[in-house]
Structure formats: structure tokens, C-alpha cells
């Protein structure tokens, strides 16, 4: 397994993959490296990429409200996915 994680690290360093951290007990990786938001299902733990525009104006709002040098932001939405909401 070490080779898999070494290869994933190389892909991350090359900007071809990203590690996503949602506090789970195992690592998750994705190939979509452009800024985007996620939905995390609190039922099954699925993580879904959301096809909505990233609001870059949020960076500017934080810059204006603080003395911080904002480079990027990350937003996750949490709830129950369609599959988990369906009656059994």
C-alpha cells in the first residue's frame, strides 16, 4: 500500500490530485483540483462535488472585514443525500 500513497503524494505535488479532509478516519483523494464545493451526507458519508459557482467575492469580504491575506476558501454542505432519504 505504501506505493499507492507515494504515488498519490506525487500526484498531489504535481497538482493532479488533492487530499480532502472531512475528519474521517481514512484519507480521501480526488482528481478535481479546481476550486469547488462539496456536499457531505451525514447518513452514508458520501462526498459529492457540487456543480455551483465558487463565490470568490467571499475572499474579498473577509479581506475587507479583517487584516487577513485570504488566498482561498473551502465550504462544505452537510445533510442527507437522496439515497439515504428514500424510504426503505
TORDOKOL-911286 format. One record per atom (N, C-alpha, C): atom name; x, z, y. Coordinates in steps of 0.05 Angstrom, whole numbers, plus 5000, padded with zeros to 4 digits. Atoms other than C-alpha are relative to their C-alpha. Layout:
<atoms>
+------+------+------+------+
| site |    x |    z |    y |
+------+------+------+------+
|   CA |    X |    Z |    Y |
...
+------+------+------+------+
</atoms>
This chain:
<atoms>
+------+------+------+------+
| site |    x |    z |    y |
+------+------+------+------+
|    N | 5016 | 5000 | 4976 |
|   CA | 5000 | 5000 | 5000 |
|    C | 5017 | 5000 | 5025 |
|    N | 4982 | 4999 | 4977 |
|   CA | 5059 | 5011 | 5046 |
|    C | 5003 | 4973 | 5013 |
|    N | 4995 | 5027 | 4989 |
|   CA | 5069 | 4936 | 5053 |
|    C | 4976 | 4991 | 5016 |
|    N | 5024 | 5008 | 4985 |
|   CA | 4996 | 4926 | 5075 |
|    C | 5001 | 5012 | 5028 |
|    N | 4999 | 4986 | 4974 |
|   CA | 5004 | 4978 | 5130 |
|    C | 5023 | 4990 | 5018 |
|    N | 4978 | 5012 | 4985 |
|   CA | 5072 | 4949 | 5151 |
|    C | 4991 | 4973 | 5012 |
|    N | 5010 | 5026 | 4990 |
|   CA | 5040 | 4880 | 5156 |
|    C | 4979 | 5003 | 5022 |
|    N | 5019 | 4995 | 4979 |
|   CA | 4982 | 4908 | 5196 |
|    C | 5014 | 5008 | 5026 |
|    N | 4985 | 4991 | 4977 |
|   CA | 5032 | 4941 | 5243 |
|    C | 5013 | 4976 | 5014 |
|    N | 4988 | 5024 | 4988 |
|   CA | 5068 | 4874 | 5253 |
|    C | 4978 | 4984 | 5014 |
|    N | 5022 | 5015 | 4987 |
|   CA | 5001 | 4840 | 5269 |
|    C | 4992 | 5014 | 5026 |
|    N | 5007 | 4985 | 4976 |
|   CA | 4985 | 4895 | 5319 |
|    C | 5022 | 4995 | 5022 |
|    N | 4978 | 5004 | 4981 |
|   CA | 5054 | 4887 | 5352 |
|    C | 4999 | 4971 | 5011 |
|    N | 5002 | 5028 | 4992 |
|   CA | 5042 | 4811 | 5356 |
|    C | 4974 | 4995 | 5016 |
|    N | 5025 | 5004 | 4985 |
|   CA | 4974 | 4822 | 5389 |
|    C | 4978 | 4985 | 4984 |
|    N | 5019 | 5015 | 5017 |
|   CA | 4937 | 4791 | 5330 |
|    C | 4979 | 5018 | 4986 |
|    N | 5018 | 4981 | 5012 |
|   CA | 4902 | 4854 | 5306 |
|    C | 5000 | 5025 | 5018 |
|    N | 5002 | 4975 | 4985 |
|   CA | 4880 | 4921 | 5335 |
|    C | 4990 | 5022 | 4982 |
|    N | 5010 | 4977 | 5015 |
|   CA | 4871 | 4990 | 5306 |
|    C | 4977 | 5012 | 5016 |
|    N | 5022 | 4987 | 4986 |
|   CA | 4804 | 5021 | 5323 |
|    C | 4996 | 5028 | 4989 |
|    N | 5002 | 4972 | 5007 |
|   CA | 4796 | 5096 | 5323 |
|    C | 4974 | 5011 | 5008 |
|    N | 5026 | 4987 | 4994 |
|   CA | 4728 | 5127 | 5317 |
|    C | 4999 | 5028 | 4987 |
|    N | 4999 | 4973 | 5011 |
|   CA | 4751 | 5194 | 5288 |
|    C | 4994 | 5002 | 4971 |
|    N | 5005 | 4998 | 5029 |
|   CA | 4740 | 5175 | 5216 |
|    C | 5026 | 5009 | 4985 |
|    N | 4977 | 4990 | 5016 |
|   CA | 4786 | 5199 | 5160 |
|    C | 5018 | 4978 | 4991 |
|    N | 4983 | 5022 | 5008 |
|   CA | 4814 | 5130 | 5149 |
|    C | 5003 | 4980 | 5023 |
|    N | 4994 | 5019 | 4979 |
|   CA | 4844 | 5075 | 5192 |
|    C | 4982 | 4975 | 4997 |
|    N | 5015 | 5026 | 4999 |
|   CA | 4803 | 5014 | 5213 |
|    C | 5015 | 4981 | 5018 |
|    N | 4987 | 5021 | 4984 |
|   CA | 4831 | 4949 | 5239 |
|    C | 4981 | 4977 | 5004 |
|    N | 5016 | 5024 | 4995 |
|   CA | 4801 | 4887 | 5269 |
|    C | 5017 | 4978 | 5012 |
|    N | 4985 | 5024 | 4990 |
|   CA | 4825 | 4817 | 5287 |
|    C | 4990 | 4992 | 5028 |
|    N | 5010 | 5007 | 4973 |
|   CA | 4782 | 4812 | 5350 |
|    C | 5015 | 5018 | 5020 |
|    N | 4984 | 4984 | 4982 |
|   CA | 4832 | 4835 | 5403 |
|    C | 4992 | 4998 | 5029 |
|    N | 5010 | 5003 | 4973 |
|   CA | 4796 | 4811 | 5466 |
|    C | 4982 | 5025 | 5006 |
|    N | 5016 | 4977 | 4994 |
|   CA | 4761 | 4868 | 5503 |
|    C | 4971 | 4995 | 4992 |
|    N | 5028 | 5001 | 5009 |
|   CA | 4692 | 4882 | 5473 |
|    C | 4991 | 5028 | 4994 |
|    N | 5012 | 4974 | 5006 |
|   CA | 4645 | 4939 | 5459 |
|    C | 4991 | 5001 | 4970 |
|    N | 5009 | 4996 | 5028 |
|   CA | 4623 | 4969 | 5392 |
|    C | 4975 | 5017 | 4999 |
|    N | 5022 | 4982 | 5008 |
|   CA | 4561 | 4999 | 5361 |
|    C | 5008 | 5013 | 4974 |
|    N | 4993 | 4985 | 5024 |
|   CA | 4574 | 5054 | 5310 |
|    C | 4975 | 5013 | 4989 |
|    N | 5024 | 4989 | 5013 |
|   CA | 4519 | 5071 | 5261 |
|    C | 5006 | 5029 | 4990 |
|    N | 4997 | 4972 | 5008 |
|   CA | 4512 | 5146 | 5252 |
|    C | 4989 | 5005 | 4972 |
|    N | 5010 | 4997 | 5027 |
|   CA | 4478 | 5134 | 5185 |
|    C | 5020 | 4992 | 4979 |
|    N | 4982 | 5011 | 5020 |
|   CA | 4525 | 5090 | 5146 |
|    C | 5029 | 4997 | 5009 |
|    N | 4972 | 5002 | 4990 |
|   CA | 4587 | 5089 | 5191 |
|    C | 5008 | 4972 | 5007 |
|    N | 4993 | 5028 | 4994 |
|   CA | 4585 | 5014 | 5202 |
|    C | 5008 | 4998 | 5030 |
|    N | 4992 | 5005 | 4973 |
|   CA | 4620 | 4989 | 5264 |
|    C | 4995 | 4970 | 5005 |
|    N | 5008 | 5027 | 4994 |
|   CA | 4592 | 4926 | 5296 |
|    C | 5010 | 4992 | 5027 |
|    N | 4993 | 5010 | 4974 |
|   CA | 4622 | 4884 | 5351 |
|    C | 4975 | 4991 | 5015 |
|    N | 5023 | 5008 | 4984 |
|   CA | 4573 | 4875 | 5408 |
|    C | 5006 | 4975 | 5016 |
|    N | 4996 | 5025 | 4985 |
|   CA | 4565 | 4806 | 5439 |
|    C | 4987 | 5003 | 5028 |
|    N | 5009 | 4996 | 4973 |
|   CA | 4554 | 4831 | 5510 |
|    C | 5025 | 5000 | 5018 |
|    N | 4976 | 5001 | 4983 |
|   CA | 4600 | 4821 | 5570 |
|    C | 5012 | 5027 | 5006 |
|    N | 4986 | 4975 | 4992 |
|   CA | 4652 | 4874 | 5585 |
|    C | 4997 | 5002 | 5030 |
|    N | 5004 | 4996 | 4972 |
|   CA | 4638 | 4904 | 5653 |
|    C | 5026 | 5009 | 5014 |
|    N | 4974 | 4994 | 4987 |
|   CA | 4705 | 4900 | 5689 |
|    C | 4996 | 5015 | 5026 |
|    N | 5005 | 4985 | 4975 |
|   CA | 4672 | 4929 | 5751 |
|    C | 5002 | 5030 | 4996 |
|    N | 4997 | 4971 | 5006 |
|   CA | 4674 | 4997 | 5716 |
|    C | 5029 | 5009 | 5007 |
|    N | 4972 | 4993 | 4994 |
|   CA | 4750 | 4996 | 5723 |
|    C | 5003 | 5005 | 5030 |
|    N | 4998 | 4997 | 4971 |
|   CA | 4744 | 4986 | 5798 |
|    C | 4986 | 5025 | 5010 |
|    N | 5016 | 4977 | 4992 |
|   CA | 4691 | 5040 | 5805 |
|    C | 5016 | 5026 | 4995 |
|    N | 4984 | 4976 | 5006 |
|   CA | 4737 | 5091 | 5771 |
|    C | 5025 | 5001 | 5019 |
|    N | 4977 | 5001 | 4981 |
|   CA | 4797 | 5068 | 5814 |
|    C | 4991 | 5011 | 5028 |
|    N | 5009 | 4991 | 4974 |
|   CA | 4755 | 5079 | 5877 |
|    C | 4992 | 5029 | 5000 |
|    N | 5009 | 4972 | 5001 |
|   CA | 4729 | 5147 | 5854 |
|    C | 5023 | 5020 | 4994 |
|    N | 4978 | 4983 | 5007 |
|   CA | 4797 | 5173 | 5833 |
|    C | 5026 | 4989 | 5011 |
|    N | 4974 | 5011 | 4992 |
|   CA | 4871 | 5164 | 5845 |
|    C | 5013 | 4986 | 4975 |
|    N | 4989 | 5010 | 5025 |
|   CA | 4880 | 5135 | 5774 |
|    C | 5005 | 4970 | 5002 |
|    N | 4994 | 5029 | 5003 |
|   CA | 4911 | 5067 | 5758 |
|    C | 4987 | 4991 | 4974 |
|    N | 5015 | 5008 | 5024 |
|   CA | 4859 | 5042 | 5710 |
|    C | 5009 | 4972 | 4990 |
|    N | 4992 | 5026 | 5012 |
|   CA | 4882 | 4986 | 5663 |
|    C | 4978 | 4988 | 4983 |
|    N | 5021 | 5010 | 5018 |
|   CA | 4823 | 4981 | 5615 |
|    C | 4981 | 5023 | 4994 |
|    N | 5018 | 4979 | 5009 |
|   CA | 4764 | 5019 | 5587 |
|    C | 4989 | 4992 | 4973 |
|    N | 5012 | 5004 | 5026 |
|   CA | 4730 | 5027 | 5520 |
|    C | 4974 | 5015 | 4999 |
|    N | 5027 | 4988 | 5002 |
|   CA | 4657 | 5041 | 5507 |
|    C | 4989 | 4995 | 4972 |
|    N | 5013 | 5002 | 5026 |
|   CA | 4623 | 5055 | 5441 |
|    C | 4971 | 5010 | 5003 |
|    N | 5028 | 4992 | 5001 |
|   CA | 4548 | 5059 | 5430 |
|    C | 4995 | 5011 | 4972 |
|    N | 5006 | 4986 | 5025 |
|   CA | 4522 | 5106 | 5375 |
|    C | 4970 | 5001 | 4995 |
|    N | 5029 | 4999 | 5007 |
|   CA | 4456 | 5104 | 5338 |
|    C | 4997 | 4993 | 4971 |
|    N | 5007 | 5007 | 5028 |
|   CA | 4424 | 5079 | 5274 |
|    C | 4996 | 4970 | 4999 |
|    N | 5002 | 5029 | 5003 |
|   CA | 4432 | 5007 | 5251 |
|    C | 4974 | 4992 | 4987 |
|    N | 5025 | 5010 | 5011 |
|   CA | 4375 | 4964 | 5227 |
|    C | 4997 | 5006 | 4970 |
|    N | 5000 | 4995 | 5029 |
|   CA | 4394 | 4973 | 5154 |
|    C | 4993 | 5029 | 4994 |
|    N | 5006 | 4971 | 5004 |
|   CA | 4392 | 5049 | 5159 |
|    C | 4973 | 5007 | 5009 |
|    N | 5027 | 4994 | 4989 |
|   CA | 4327 | 5048 | 5198 |
|    C | 4978 | 4990 | 4982 |
|    N | 5021 | 5011 | 5018 |
|   CA | 4290 | 5007 | 5145 |
|    C | 4990 | 5021 | 4980 |
|    N | 5010 | 4981 | 5020 |
|   CA | 4244 | 5048 | 5101 |
|    C | 5009 | 4993 | 4972 |
|    N | 4989 | 5004 | 5027 |
|   CA | 4270 | 5057 | 5030 |
|    C | 4980 | 4988 | 4981 |
+------+------+------+------+
</atoms>
